[in-house]
Amino acid sequence: MAEPIVVCKDLWHTYSGGIVALQKVNLSIQKGEIIGVVGQNGSGKTTLVKHFNGLLKPTQGIVLVDGEDTAPLKIQYLSKKVGYVFQNPNHQLFARTIELELQFGPENQGLTAEAVIERREKAIEFFGLQDIRQSHPYRIGFPLRKLVGMAAIYTMQPKVFILDEPTTGQDNVTTRTVYRLIRQLRDEGSTVVCVSHDMILLAEVVDRVVVLRNSLIIADATPREVFSDYEMMQSTHLLPPQITRLSRRLKEPYGLNRAALNVDEMVEDLTLKLSKVAVERS
Amino acid sequence: MDNQKPIIEIKDLSYTYAATEQYALRSINLSILEGEYVALLGLNGSGKTTLQLCLNGVIPNMVMGEMEGEVIIDGVDTFEYPVREMAKTVGMVFDNPDYQISQLSVAEEIALGLENIGTSYEEMRKIIAEVLEYVGLPGYEERSPYALSGGQQQRMMIAASLAMHPKILAMDEPTSNLDPIGKEEVFAVAAKLNKERKMTVIVAEHEVDVMAEYADRIVVLDKGEMILNGTPEFVFSQVDVLQKIGLRVPQVTELAYRLHQNHSIQTDGNLPVTVDGAEAMFKSLIGK
């Protein structure tokens, strides 16, 4: 049923100068999964995901993307399969208008003029960019500019999206938009890898969280499992969402049997418990 | 505190940027006392940055636009006072340190402001060592600012502000590009300055859970208008108002609000905003 799209087998990466950035990484990402990759700066997150689109090649071990060993493959080839959306869209965007920006990728892929327009229009619709299609990418606000960065990659129809901190610089409303878009990408059959410190994104949007610390994967599990392991989280200075921390504190007094990942779950758990208390008292 | 004079007094402040028609700020009235820790909340475009630029006189003195009303900082009207002098009263830290860093060493970065006010070399060396020590970067004088981590860069920017002995530290989403350790470092330094030196801290932030822990007061802006102003408990308890303008409240506040709505609990006042506050409330509900 599940089909792997990215597989790392005993992946190591040592930078010239001898710095070991990744060790013993074994990881399998299935088609259609949303993965969160988290860890402090310098933990190896970026080094890891750069192996997915061939920006880096293993110094030891194997990385398979869509069944192919990346070692001999060119980045031009891999980038069609794995799209990388930068944290800072200013590092990515350069065209005069959003429309031109969204044509660049497909044109570069050698598509016909007609197909280029089709890809552009699909991206404009998917990301809701209708009103700004003629704008200069630098004349629109930062949150929208980040969406344009995602849209530009979307036009190339990669199978895997790597999103580097997709919610930084976003406010509550635009953050929710990004969450919705990530789910929509998955619904279209894409695989999404989010490198992110946004704990709510990790708790509510992703299927699986991969935690890196000092070049090693120290956890690879569901958000609930990861956020339940408080000691592991603390060891790498990650703080679970506020609601998960509260559920941990109330676990014993309220006899809760799960770490709540979102407010909905906690409302459910406490409503049940509080109604029992009310019944006992009456 | 009652008789204390406000360090920031904003009276009927409205502002429109040149070549725009909408108010960026509209009829703001706000007094902040010395030593308060104030969080500015609002969606992007709500006026948070504009309000902060009004504190150090960049608005109206350096940005084109039309200002009405008054901003009095430490007794001085920003309209009549040069921005370079205002830098001694208000230190600013922005969201992206890249936009602020201009020098090749940490020491030079910090010296920039001091040189402008004519500090002697010996005095400068002393101040630089002192402020770096304070923000947890002792001995970093000769490092390149670009070789620092994001959290270190922002602490260096705070140190550069501190060198001028400001009374107010204004920070505009200072941790939006930082990892969790970097965030902790920056907020810890700001909290230390606030507690130990009674420095007035004003932070524009999106992370409501974090601000619920640190701030004495929350000011909420929406489309340039101040719609709420009060303690975190008071402001975040206005769940309907905040949700209507697209802001979220701390998760534990939303929890208490929804349990109240579904009649699981009764509250007749403010809702909890921190994990500690919520823990205490929920434990007492079941008699623990």
Contacts between the chains, C-beta under 8 A, distances in Angstrom:
chain1	res1	chain2	res2	distance
A	40	B	179	5.2
A	40	B	180	7.0
A	40	B	181	5.5
A	41	B	149	5.9
A	41	B	150	7.0
A	41	B	179	4.8
A	41	B	181	7.8
A	41	B	182	7.4
A	42	B	149	7.9
A	87	B	177	7.7
A	141	B	44	6.1
A	141	B	45	6.8
A	142	B	44	7.3
A	143	B	44	5.7
A	165	B	177	8.0
A	168	B	176	5.5
A	168	B	177	5.9
A	169	B	95	7.4
A	169	B	173	7.7
A	169	B	176	5.4
A	169	B	177	7.5
A	170	B	44	7.7
A	170	B	206	7.7
A	171	B	42	7.9
A	171	B	43	4.4
A	171	B	44	4.7
A	171	B	206	5.4
A	171	B	246	7.5
A	172	B	43	6.8
A	172	B	206	6.7
A	172	B	246	5.9
A	172	B	247	5.5
A	172	B	248	4.8
A	173	B	43	5.8
A	173	B	246	4.2
A	174	B	44	6.9
A	175	B	206	7.9
A	197	B	179	5.6
A	197	B	180	5.6
A	237	B	180	5.3
A	237	B	181	4.9
A	237	B	184	7.0
A	238	B	180	5.8
A	239	B	180	6.4
A	241	B	209	7.8
A	241	B	251	6.2
A	242	B	209	4.6
A	242	B	250	5.8
A	242	B	251	4.3
A	242	B	252	5.6
A	242	B	275	5.9
A	243	B	251	4.0
A	243	B	252	6.6
A	243	B	255	6.5
A	245	B	275	4.9
A	246	B	251	7.6
A	246	B	252	5.4
A	246	B	255	7.3
A	246	B	275	5.2
A	246	B	278	5.2
A	246	B	279	6.4
A	246	B	282	7.8
A	249	B	275	6.6
A	249	B	279	4.5
A	250	B	279	6.7
A	250	B	282	5.6
A	250	B	283	7.5
A	253	B	282	7.7
A	253	B	283	5.5
A	253	B	286	6.4
A	253	B	288	4.7
A	254	B	282	7.2
A	254	B	286	7.0
A	262	B	251	7.9
A	263	B	251	5.4
A	263	B	254	5.0
A	263	B	255	5.4
A	263	B	258	6.9
A	266	B	251	8.0
A	266	B	255	5.3
A	267	B	255	6.2
A	267	B	258	4.9
A	267	B	259	6.3
A	267	B	262	7.3
A	270	B	255	7.3
A	270	B	259	6.0
A	270	B	264	6.6
A	270	B	282	7.2
A	271	B	259	6.6
A	271	B	262	6.0
A	271	B	264	4.8
A	273	B	286	7.8
A	274	B	259	7.1
A	274	B	264	4.4
A	274	B	265	6.5
A	274	B	285	7.0
A	274	B	286	7.8
A	275	B	264	6.7
A	277	B	285	7.6
A	277	B	286	5.4
